[in-house]
């Protein structure tokens, strides 16, 4: 039997002069449960090799594109979570329109992680800057991926976004 094709619920990349909204749903997502992991405290994230690890709940970590250690209990969440990345100098302004978190650097610096409501959808938000550009990952239930992307696309119109290549 052939391997099923991965179909993302998120639409095409959108880009404007100071903002990009891209789909990272196909990234591997693994939940780790245990007593500690890589010294990452709740509310924080850090790069582990080419991957990212973060925690939004005590004794629970999510790995993005990283292998779970064999000594930890893990659950594959790849096909049950959508992931949307918002990058650029206008990312904070867009997020402020759909989320009550304070995205000022003093309140949500690089390496921060939180579980919150984004457009009335339970979402994990991780600050994962790309070089000097602010960048945020939004990880939500896959069933809300299309809705969340639609809300972000609608709210981003003022930033002159257009479908990417």
Buried (B, 14 or more C-beta within 10 A) or exposed (E): EEEEEEEBBBBBBBBBEBBBBBBBBBBBBBBBEEEEBEEBEBBBBBEBEEBBBBBBBEEBBBBBBBEBEEEBEBEEBBEEBBBBBBBBEBBBBBBBEBBEBEBEEEEBEEBBBBBBEBBEBEBBBBBBBEEEEBBBBBBBBBEBBBBBBEBBBEBBEEBEBEEEE
